[in-house]
Amino acid sequence: MLFDVIDEVRERAPNGRDRAAAMQRFSGDLWRALKPSLMPDPRRPGWSERYLRAACEASVARLAADPRSGPMAARTLFSAARSLMRAHDQLLASHLIDRHLARARAYFEVERGAQGVDANPRCAALNRKGKPCGREPIWGTPFCVSHTARRSAA
């Protein structure tokens, strides 16, 4: 799966149009996967499909802006979509959301590279609140001085 994503990124030139097309493709695939689980609403025909489409697009846009926001994007999308589905379809919907957003996240991470948003490498560690460290990592490692395991001088 990851190698397919890497090949997709290598084929495309890095510009805004390709990123927008990728966002549209990922949100459309996710919407098509979730659409069969929707309950029909006779009072508002078509509303649930439009709402789900908008929620999928918002989640993928959130991932495109910051690939590290994957768990929160999945949780937000599931919270929005679960009221539109029958109870026995919600577990399947959760798995579909996780799988599709993981693929989108992998794509955007590879597209962005291992660099930070401002093209400076960042430490891969998270603090207690779940926020990224933001310090510069030691050369050859993904972690900064504070998050590297210290060897004892014994």
Backbone as a chain_set.jsonl record, in Angstrom:
{"seq": "MLFDVIDEVRERAPNGRDRAAAMQRFSGDLWRALKPSLMPDPRRPGWSERYLRAACEASVARLAADPRSGPMAARTLFSAARSLMRAHDQLLASHLIDRHLARARAYFEVERGAQGVDANPRCAALNRKGKPCGREPIWGTPFCVSHTARRSAA", "coords": {"N": [[0.83, -1.185, 0.0], [1.867, 1.306, 0.882], [3.977, 1.578, -0.927], [2.629, 1.855, -3.329], [1.51, 4.347, -2.937], [3.819, 5.916, -2.745], [4.784, 5.628, -5.354], [2.698, 6.925, -6.704], [3.104, 9.569, -5.864], [5.626, 10.129, -6.905], [5.105, 10.127, -9.623], [3.748, 12.469, -10.082], [4.061, 15.987, -10.537], [5.03, 18.362, -8.057], [2.612, 20.392, -7.437], [-0.064, 22.729, -6.807], [-2.414, 21.974, -8.153], [-2.266, 19.193, -8.533], [-2.287, 18.375, -5.905], [-4.824, 19.23, -5.076], [-6.352, 17.645, -6.78], [-5.671, 15.132, -5.789], [-6.723, 15.332, -3.207], [-9.432, 15.517, -3.852], [-9.793, 13.038, -5.074], [-9.216, 11.202, -2.964], [-11.203, 11.941, -1.077], [-13.503, 11.436, -2.565], [-13.291, 8.644, -3.015], [-13.504, 7.727, -0.382], [-16.072, 8.647, 0.29], [-17.618, 7.19, -1.567], [-17.175, 4.631, -0.581], [-18.421, 4.739, 1.904], [-21.048, 5.428, 1.334], [-22.968, 3.282, 0.692], [-23.739, 2.469, 3.243], [-25.374, 4.371, 4.306], [-28.412, 5.525, 5.809], [-31.567, 5.933, 4.316], [-33.272, 9.052, 4.144], [-36.454, 9.966, 4.181], [-37.688, 12.442, 4.499], [-35.827, 14.366, 3.807], [-34.557, 14.011, 1.014], [-31.427, 13.068, -0.331], [-29.963, 14.731, 1.332], [-28.347, 13.503, 3.325], [-26.334, 12.3, 1.795], [-25.065, 14.546, 0.686], [-24.181, 15.809, 3.029], [-22.461, 13.865, 4.106], [-20.565, 13.803, 2.058], [-19.472, 16.403, 2.247], [-18.358, 16.226, 4.816], [-16.426, 14.227, 4.412], [-14.742, 15.523, 2.567], [-13.849, 17.629, 4.176], [-12.395, 16.248, 6.124], [-10.335, 15.047, 4.626], [-9.129, 17.335, 3.626], [-8.179, 18.388, 5.997], [-6.253, 16.466, 6.642], [-4.532, 16.862, 4.482], [-3.549, 19.383, 5.027], [-2.236, 18.985, 7.459], [-0.648, 16.169, 7.983], [-0.211, 14.826, 10.391], [-2.508, 15.006, 11.838], [-4.148, 12.834, 11.649], [-5.531, 10.866, 13.45], [-7.382, 12.559, 14.751], [-8.808, 13.621, 12.596], [-10.047, 11.315, 11.608], [-11.641, 10.61, 13.798], [-13.334, 12.827, 13.985], [-14.678, 12.701, 11.506], [-15.975, 10.2, 11.763], [-17.654, 10.751, 13.936], [-19.349, 12.608, 12.769], [-20.519, 11.068, 10.775], [-21.709, 8.829, 11.939], [-24.334, 9.142, 12.899], [-25.796, 9.008, 10.638], [-25.993, 6.413, 9.878], [-26.973, 2.932, 10.199], [-26.837, 1.043, 13.245], [-25.515, -1.439, 13.068], [-23.851, -1.049, 10.92], [-21.923, 0.715, 11.673], [-19.432, -0.101, 12.75], [-18.136, -1.202, 10.526], [-18.045, 1.143, 8.993], [-16.309, 2.679, 10.563], [-13.91, 1.224, 10.276], [-13.555, 1.499, 7.502], [-13.212, 4.271, 7.292], [-10.859, 4.622, 8.797], [-9.045, 3.114, 7.237], [-9.104, 4.386, 4.679], [-8.36, 7.032, 5.334], [-5.842, 6.547, 6.365], [-4.462, 5.798, 4.087], [-4.647, 8.19, 2.614], [-3.274, 9.857, 4.37], [-0.707, 8.712, 4.275], [-0.074, 9.268, 1.619], [-0.01, 12.132, 1.618], [1.992, 12.574, 3.495], [4.232, 11.458, 2.223], [4.269, 13.072, -0.015], [4.801, 15.538, 1.135], [7.178, 14.93, 2.305], [9.895, 14.145, 4.55], [10.274, 16.473, 5.742], [9.472, 19.406, 7.681], [6.658, 21.697, 7.778], [7.706, 24.177, 7.163], [9.966, 23.482, 5.743], [12.031, 22.71, 7.404], [13.595, 20.121, 9.207], [11.854, 18.223, 11.715], [11.608, 17.129, 15.128], [10.48, 13.852, 15.829], [9.05, 13.202, 18.061], [6.32, 13.356, 20.439], [4.718, 15.548, 22.761], [3.327, 15.443, 26.143], [0.725, 16.289, 25.781], [0.197, 15.558, 23.244], [1.103, 17.109, 21.18], [3.411, 18.012, 18.556], [6.993, 17.937, 18.978], [8.854, 19.799, 17.719], [11.5, 20.686, 17.824], [14.83, 20.716, 16.402], [15.996, 17.732, 14.933], [18.622, 15.38, 15.858], [21.34, 14.824, 13.679], [20.838, 12.181, 11.43], [19.03, 10.833, 13.013], [15.559, 10.567, 13.972], [14.894, 12.075, 16.167], [15.199, 14.749, 18.613], [17.722, 16.186, 20.833], [16.619, 16.097, 23.396], [14.819, 13.985, 23.261], [16.206, 11.704, 22.668], [17.425, 8.561, 23.57], [19.571, 8.321, 26.26], [22.835, 7.041, 26.608], [24.287, 5.185, 29.194], [27.317, 5.911, 30.896], [29.001, 3.542, 31.662]], "CA": [[0.0, 0.0, 0.0], [2.71, 2.494, 0.958], [4.762, 1.696, -2.147], [1.737, 2.407, -4.348], [1.391, 5.775, -2.649], [5.088, 6.547, -3.113], [4.812, 5.701, -6.813], [1.768, 7.98, -7.107], [3.713, 10.878, -5.618], [6.745, 10.319, -7.831], [4.6, 10.377, -10.979], [3.164, 13.796, -10.19], [4.885, 17.154, -10.188], [4.452, 18.962, -6.851], [1.963, 21.692, -7.545], [-1.352, 22.798, -6.135], [-3.463, 21.292, -8.895], [-2.176, 17.766, -8.235], [-2.704, 18.198, -4.513], [-6.28, 19.36, -5.059], [-6.901, 16.448, -7.426], [-5.501, 14.023, -4.843], [-7.715, 15.518, -2.147], [-10.737, 15.175, -4.424], [-9.81, 11.595, -5.31], [-9.319, 10.504, -1.683], [-12.512, 12.18, -0.458], [-14.505, 10.725, -3.366], [-13.192, 7.21, -2.718], [-14.041, 7.526, 0.962], [-17.522, 8.858, 0.216], [-18.21, 6.043, -2.26], [-17.111, 3.462, 0.296], [-19.366, 4.905, 3.011], [-22.398, 5.716, 0.851], [-23.932, 2.184, 0.832], [-24.152, 2.293, 4.643], [-26.262, 5.462, 4.72], [-29.853, 5.287, 5.915], [-32.308, 6.933, 3.542], [-34.106, 9.979, 4.905], [-37.538, 10.335, 3.261], [-38.053, 13.851, 4.636], [-34.818, 15.197, 3.139], [-33.807, 13.145, 0.092], [-30.153, 13.574, -0.809], [-29.253, 15.527, 2.32], [-27.306, 12.729, 4.013], [-25.222, 12.12, 0.862], [-24.333, 15.819, 0.604], [-23.534, 16.039, 4.317], [-21.339, 12.937, 4.194], [-19.554, 14.259, 1.091], [-18.801, 17.57, 2.824], [-17.554, 15.765, 5.95], [-15.266, 13.527, 3.847], [-13.855, 16.528, 2.001], [-13.226, 18.373, 5.272], [-11.399, 15.38, 6.772], [-9.177, 14.893, 3.746], [-8.459, 18.635, 3.604], [-7.448, 18.492, 7.264], [-5.063, 15.628, 6.498], [-3.62, 17.483, 3.52], [-2.914, 20.512, 5.684], [-1.337, 18.472, 8.495], [-0.81, 14.715, 8.017], [-0.171, 14.297, 11.754], [-3.833, 15.116, 12.447], [-4.921, 11.675, 11.211], [-6.512, 10.329, 14.395], [-8.457, 13.526, 15.009], [-9.636, 13.711, 11.388], [-10.874, 10.102, 11.556], [-12.635, 10.688, 14.874], [-14.314, 13.854, 13.622], [-15.511, 12.183, 10.42], [-16.849, 9.151, 12.282], [-18.684, 11.401, 14.754], [-20.319, 13.235, 11.869], [-21.192, 10.086, 9.916], [-22.366, 7.724, 12.637], [-25.776, 9.364, 13.042], [-26.422, 8.767, 9.339], [-25.893, 4.989, 9.561], [-27.543, 1.97, 11.125], [-25.881, 0.657, 14.278], [-24.682, -2.571, 12.662], [-22.925, -0.601, 9.877], [-20.983, 1.703, 12.195], [-18.101, -0.68, 12.898], [-17.58, -1.236, 9.17], [-17.752, 2.525, 8.604], [-15.108, 3.089, 11.291], [-12.765, 0.593, 9.618], [-13.376, 2.129, 6.191], [-12.663, 5.613, 7.507], [-9.459, 4.482, 9.203], [-8.246, 2.615, 6.117], [-8.988, 5.405, 3.629], [-7.591, 8.172, 5.813], [-4.437, 6.13, 6.482], [-3.896, 5.885, 2.738], [-4.505, 9.611, 2.292], [-2.203, 10.388, 5.207], [0.564, 8.239, 3.716], [0.164, 10.03, 0.394], [0.367, 13.507, 1.916], [3.284, 12.556, 4.173], [5.267, 11.232, 1.213], [4.301, 14.27, -0.847], [5.461, 16.583, 1.91], [8.521, 14.472, 2.638], [10.193, 14.074, 5.981], [10.521, 17.842, 6.193], [8.358, 20.082, 8.32], [5.904, 22.592, 6.906], [8.581, 25.262, 6.725], [11.13, 22.832, 5.133], [13.032, 22.368, 8.407], [13.243, 18.846, 9.833], [11.323, 18.314, 13.066], [11.689, 15.957, 15.99], [9.313, 13.002, 15.64], [8.412, 12.921, 19.347], [5.155, 14.132, 20.854], [4.731, 15.842, 24.19], [2.252, 14.783, 26.89], [-0.574, 16.701, 25.245], [0.061, 15.049, 21.882], [1.611, 18.091, 20.218], [4.768, 17.674, 18.111], [8.084, 18.598, 19.703], [9.225, 20.992, 16.965], [12.932, 20.969, 17.853], [15.6, 20.125, 15.307], [16.519, 16.422, 15.323], [20.044, 15.099, 15.711], [21.588, 14.311, 12.337], [20.77, 10.731, 11.304], [17.968, 10.27, 13.846], [14.341, 11.371, 13.859], [14.595, 12.728, 17.429], [16.086, 15.804, 19.079], [18.564, 15.823, 21.971], [15.786, 15.803, 24.563], [14.058, 12.755, 23.089], [17.086, 10.607, 22.315], [17.788, 7.776, 24.745], [20.974, 8.553, 26.643], [23.571, 5.843, 26.991], [25.004, 5.381, 30.458], [28.776, 5.791, 30.753], [29.426, 2.543, 32.657]], "C": [[0.877, 1.252, 0.0], [3.517, 2.683, -0.315], [3.918, 2.212, -3.306], [1.61, 3.91, -4.174], [2.658, 6.51, -3.057], [5.199, 6.67, -4.626], [3.879, 6.778, -7.343], [2.406, 9.354, -6.959], [4.829, 11.137, -6.608], [6.274, 10.649, -9.242], [4.139, 11.809, -11.161], [4.186, 14.881, -9.849], [4.243, 17.829, -8.988], [3.876, 20.344, -7.127], [0.57, 21.609, -6.95], [-2.456, 22.031, -6.83], [-3.461, 19.79, -8.599], [-2.62, 17.482, -6.806], [-4.221, 18.28, -4.397], [-6.942, 18.143, -5.704], [-6.781, 15.234, -6.507], [-6.517, 14.131, -3.71], [-9.097, 15.126, -2.635], [-10.862, 13.669, -4.62], [-9.978, 10.827, -3.997], [-10.682, 10.714, -1.035], [-13.622, 11.48, -1.239], [-14.486, 9.226, -3.122], [-13.791, 6.891, -1.35], [-15.558, 7.656, 0.961], [-18.207, 7.681, -0.465], [-18.196, 4.776, -1.411], [-18.144, 3.543, 1.419], [-20.821, 5.039, 2.562], [-23.368, 4.54, 0.966], [-24.444, 1.976, 2.258], [-25.131, 3.36, 5.115], [-27.704, 5.004, 4.82], [-30.568, 6.336, 5.065], [-33.178, 7.787, 4.46], [-35.22, 10.459, 3.984], [-37.933, 11.81, 3.353], [-37.1, 14.777, 3.9], [-34.011, 14.325, 2.177], [-32.53, 13.825, -0.399], [-29.346, 14.349, 0.211], [-28.11, 14.755, 2.957], [-26.102, 12.494, 3.103], [-24.383, 13.395, 0.769], [-23.566, 16.101, 1.898], [-22.312, 15.141, 4.471], [-20.219, 13.355, 3.25], [-18.763, 15.442, 1.653], [-17.904, 17.167, 3.995], [-16.3, 15.033, 5.469], [-14.256, 14.522, 3.286], [-13.14, 17.318, 3.088], [-12.143, 17.537, 5.952], [-10.148, 15.227, 5.918], [-8.421, 16.22, 3.641], [-7.654, 18.849, 4.874], [-6.168, 17.674, 7.221], [-4.053, 16.252, 5.548], [-2.88, 18.651, 4.156], [-1.902, 20.048, 6.727], [-1.517, 16.964, 8.603], [-0.767, 14.112, 9.416], [-1.524, 14.352, 12.433], [-4.735, 13.947, 12.074], [-5.926, 11.149, 12.209], [-7.675, 11.278, 14.662], [-9.37, 13.664, 13.797], [-10.559, 12.501, 11.29], [-11.974, 10.158, 12.606], [-13.733, 11.693, 14.534], [-15.242, 13.359, 12.522], [-16.459, 11.109, 10.923], [-17.967, 9.746, 13.135], [-19.756, 12.041, 13.884], [-21.137, 12.193, 11.115], [-22.004, 9.061, 10.678], [-23.858, 7.917, 12.807], [-26.523, 9.115, 11.733], [-26.518, 7.283, 9.001], [-26.597, 4.145, 10.607], [-26.451, 1.511, 12.093], [-24.969, -0.473, 13.808], [-23.718, -2.214, 11.527], [-21.818, 0.312, 10.416], [-19.572, 1.149, 12.374], [-17.4, -0.761, 11.539], [-17.193, 0.173, 8.715], [-16.481, 3.029, 9.296], [-13.854, 2.495, 10.65], [-12.494, 1.216, 8.248], [-12.748, 3.517, 6.323], [-11.19, 5.526, 7.869], [-8.575, 4.069, 8.031], [-8.041, 3.697, 5.056], [-8.159, 6.608, 4.088], [-6.129, 7.81, 6.044], [-3.748, 6.196, 5.124], [-3.683, 7.344, 2.325], [-3.364, 10.23, 3.098], [-0.834, 9.971, 4.671], [0.915, 9.022, 2.455], [0.668, 11.433, 0.706], [1.69, 13.578, 2.67], [4.424, 12.363, 3.173], [5.402, 12.457, 0.324], [5.063, 15.392, -0.131], [6.908, 16.218, 2.212], [8.717, 14.445, 4.142], [10.462, 15.451, 6.554], [9.286, 18.385, 6.889], [7.658, 20.99, 7.315], [6.798, 23.688, 6.354], [9.915, 24.746, 6.197], [12.279, 22.613, 6.111], [12.636, 21.031, 9.024], [12.784, 19.062, 11.276], [11.552, 17.025, 13.817], [10.382, 15.171, 15.848], [8.558, 12.73, 16.927], [7.204, 13.826, 19.58], [5.257, 14.413, 22.343], [3.534, 15.184, 24.868], [0.869, 15.129, 26.373], [-0.789, 16.227, 23.814], [0.525, 16.011, 20.809], [3.019, 17.695, 19.783], [5.818, 18.518, 18.827], [8.52, 19.875, 18.987], [10.698, 21.344, 16.992], [13.63, 20.264, 16.702], [16.177, 18.781, 15.747], [18.038, 16.337, 15.151], [20.238, 14.484, 14.333], [21.578, 12.783, 12.344], [19.728, 10.072, 12.18], [16.716, 11.119, 13.678], [14.04, 12.189, 15.11], [15.62, 13.796, 17.784], [16.89, 15.311, 20.281], [17.717, 15.403, 23.167], [15.09, 14.45, 24.46], [14.891, 11.57, 22.619], [17.47, 9.874, 23.589], [19.274, 7.982, 25.036], [21.62, 7.233, 27.056], [24.319, 6.129, 28.298], [26.499, 5.139, 30.237], [29.305, 4.818, 31.804], [30.637, 1.796, 32.236]], "O": [[0.654, 2.162, -0.798], [3.728, 3.815, -0.75], [4.424, 2.926, -4.172], [1.603, 4.658, -5.152], [2.596, 7.591, -3.642], [5.656, 7.694, -5.133], [4.208, 7.469, -8.307], [2.26, 10.207, -7.835], [4.966, 12.255, -7.105], [6.957, 11.363, -9.976], [4.138, 12.318, -12.282], [5.05, 14.703, -8.991], [3.015, 17.869, -8.902], [4.587, 21.346, -7.056], [0.089, 20.522, -6.629], [-3.345, 21.491, -6.171], [-4.52, 19.184, -8.433], [-3.257, 16.463, -6.537], [-4.833, 17.479, -3.69], [-7.973, 17.667, -5.228], [-7.687, 14.402, -6.452], [-7.105, 13.129, -3.303], [-9.851, 14.475, -1.913], [-11.918, 13.092, -4.361], [-10.788, 9.903, -3.92], [-11.26, 9.769, -0.498], [-14.578, 10.984, -0.644], [-15.541, 8.599, -3.03], [-14.502, 5.899, -1.191], [-16.249, 6.845, 1.578], [-19.251, 7.218, -0.006], [-19.099, 3.945, -1.511], [-18.683, 2.519, 1.837], [-21.732, 4.783, 3.35], [-24.526, 4.771, 1.315], [-25.492, 1.359, 2.447], [-25.665, 3.259, 6.219], [-28.166, 4.193, 4.016], [-30.201, 7.511, 5.1], [-33.745, 7.292, 5.433], [-34.972, 11.274, 3.095], [-38.458, 12.368, 2.389], [-37.499, 15.841, 3.425], [-32.887, 13.94, 2.499], [-32.54, 14.982, -0.821], [-28.163, 14.606, -0.01], [-27.014, 15.293, 3.114], [-24.967, 12.486, 3.578], [-23.154, 13.341, 0.773], [-22.431, 16.577, 1.86], [-21.255, 15.592, 4.911], [-19.045, 13.269, 3.609], [-17.537, 15.482, 1.55], [-16.809, 17.707, 4.149], [-15.228, 15.197, 6.051], [-13.053, 14.381, 3.506], [-11.961, 17.643, 2.947], [-11.09, 18.061, 6.315], [-9.031, 15.273, 6.432], [-7.192, 16.221, 3.573], [-6.567, 19.427, 4.834], [-5.122, 18.117, 7.696], [-2.847, 16.176, 5.785], [-1.709, 18.883, 3.855], [-0.833, 20.644, 6.867], [-2.458, 16.513, 9.257], [-1.242, 12.994, 9.613], [-1.68, 13.79, 13.518], [-5.957, 14.054, 12.17], [-7.094, 10.992, 11.854], [-8.82, 10.844, 14.785], [-10.582, 13.809, 13.952], [-11.727, 12.643, 10.93], [-13.116, 9.792, 12.329], [-14.914, 11.437, 14.768], [-16.454, 13.569, 12.589], [-17.632, 11.102, 10.552], [-19.108, 9.29, 13.061], [-20.938, 12.016, 14.228], [-22.318, 12.409, 10.843], [-22.92, 8.469, 10.106], [-24.593, 6.93, 12.854], [-27.75, 9.023, 11.727], [-27.061, 6.922, 7.957], [-26.794, 4.571, 11.746], [-25.265, 1.589, 11.772], [-23.777, -0.47, 14.114], [-22.842, -3.016, 11.205], [-20.88, 0.643, 9.69], [-18.603, 1.879, 12.164], [-16.221, -0.43, 11.419], [-16.133, 0.368, 8.12], [-15.673, 3.725, 8.682], [-12.848, 3.187, 10.499], [-11.34, 1.435, 7.879], [-11.86, 3.883, 5.553], [-10.366, 6.26, 7.324], [-7.484, 4.61, 7.851], [-6.921, 3.899, 4.587], [-7.354, 7.139, 3.324], [-5.258, 8.673, 5.933], [-2.59, 6.602, 5.026], [-2.649, 7.684, 1.75], [-2.585, 11.027, 2.575], [0.09, 10.783, 4.618], [2.071, 9.393, 2.25], [1.66, 11.879, 0.13], [2.438, 14.541, 2.505], [5.458, 13.025, 3.267], [6.51, 12.841, -0.051], [5.868, 16.097, -0.739], [7.76, 17.094, 2.357], [7.785, 14.7, 4.905], [10.835, 15.583, 7.719], [8.182, 17.874, 6.701], [8.03, 21.038, 6.143], [6.657, 24.082, 5.196], [10.9, 25.484, 6.196], [13.402, 22.353, 5.681], [11.464, 20.823, 9.334], [13.262, 19.964, 11.965], [11.677, 15.957, 13.218], [9.305, 15.761, 15.759], [7.512, 12.083, 16.89], [7.087, 14.905, 18.999], [5.815, 13.616, 23.098], [2.798, 14.439, 24.221], [-0.063, 14.337, 26.517], [-1.848, 16.469, 23.235], [0.346, 15.734, 19.623], [3.753, 17.097, 20.57], [5.564, 19.655, 19.225], [8.551, 20.938, 19.607], [11.121, 22.228, 16.248], [13.088, 19.335, 16.104], [16.783, 18.691, 16.814], [18.646, 17.108, 14.409], [19.399, 13.711, 13.871], [22.24, 12.162, 13.176], [19.552, 8.856, 12.103], [16.809, 12.28, 13.279], [13.051, 12.921, 15.141], [16.76, 13.76, 17.32], [16.756, 14.16, 20.696], [18.063, 14.455, 23.872], [14.801, 13.831, 25.485], [14.342, 10.545, 22.215], [17.807, 10.51, 24.588], [20.118, 7.831, 24.153], [21.02, 6.423, 27.762], [24.907, 7.197, 28.468], [26.883, 4.255, 29.471], [29.987, 5.234, 32.74], [31.11, 0.926, 32.968]]}, "num_chains": 1, "name": "protein.A"}
